[in-house]
């Protein structure tokens, strides 16, 4: 599994919204400048986040975006699954029921299940609030 730029940038965008929340909407232009990411690419990502109800859009000259919930209510897993789709390491684990014809004799299936569980345990435990805290500990720029 490899997280694409879309997933990484979505995390950076959400983190930026959390870190720079002063009560006023945060503009995509400002996020793009701070993060060094194309405005057009961020607009595509924010559209996905907006449709999912993760962010709220405020229109107008003083417009921008806010998080819809407290940062502690977003997990990294939620954001990555929204932008990346499934995080499973192999196709046979995609569905609730494994329909792979080789599963009975597949020696590596157990490994893939363990890897899948380990990834889920991490991304579903770490919240956006944790990332904000990590950012404050570094007291500087952050890179994901």
HUSULPE-V924949 format. One record per residue. N is the residue number from 1. SS is DSSP state (@ for helix, = for strand, . for the rest). PSI is psi in whole degrees, 0 to 359 (NA if undefined). Layout:
BEGIN
n=<N/N>
ss=<SS/SS>
psi=<PSI/PSI>
END
This chain:
BEGIN
n=<1/2/3/4/5/6/7/8/9/10/11/12/13/14/15/16/17/18/19/20/21/22/23/24/25/26/27/28/29/30/31/32/33/34/35/36/37/38/39/40/41/42/43/44/45/46/47/48/49/50/51/52/53/54/55/56/57/58/59/60/61/62/63/64/65/66/67/68/69/70/71/72/73/74/75/76/77/78/79/80/81/82/83/84/85/86/87/88/89/90/91/92/93/94/95/96/97/98/99/100/101/102/103/104/105/106/107/108/109/110/111/112/113/114/115/116/117/118/119/120/121/122/123/124/125/126/127/128/129/130/131/132/133/134/135/136/137/138/139/140/141/142/143/144>
ss=<././././@/@/@/@/@/@/@/@/@/@/@/@/@/@/@/././././././=/./@/@/@/@/@/@/@/@/./././@/@/@/@/@/@/@/@/@/@/@/@/@/./././=/=/=/=/./././././=/=/=/=/./././@/@/@/./=/@/@/@/@/@/@/@/@/@/././././././@/@/@/./././././././././././././././@/@/@/@/@/@/@/@/@/@/@/@/@/@/@/./././=/@/@/@/@/@/@/@/@/@/@/@/./././././.>
psi=<134/126/129/173/327/315/316/318/326/318/316/320/312/320/318/316/322/316/320/25/106/5/332/150/146/129/144/321/318/319/314/317/315/322/347/39/144/135/318/319/319/325/321/316/317/330/316/315/323/314/327/354/19/330/160/133/132/121/164/177/332/17/179/216/151/155/143/335/173/144/331/345/357/127/157/322/319/313/315/318/326/316/331/337/214/148/9/147/338/153/328/348/3/314/162/317/128/116/12/131/344/0/327/323/8/111/327/349/317/319/313/323/319/317/315/315/319/315/312/318/320/304/336/351/325/129/169/325/323/317/322/315/316/320/315/326/322/337/48/204/154/154/132/NA>
END
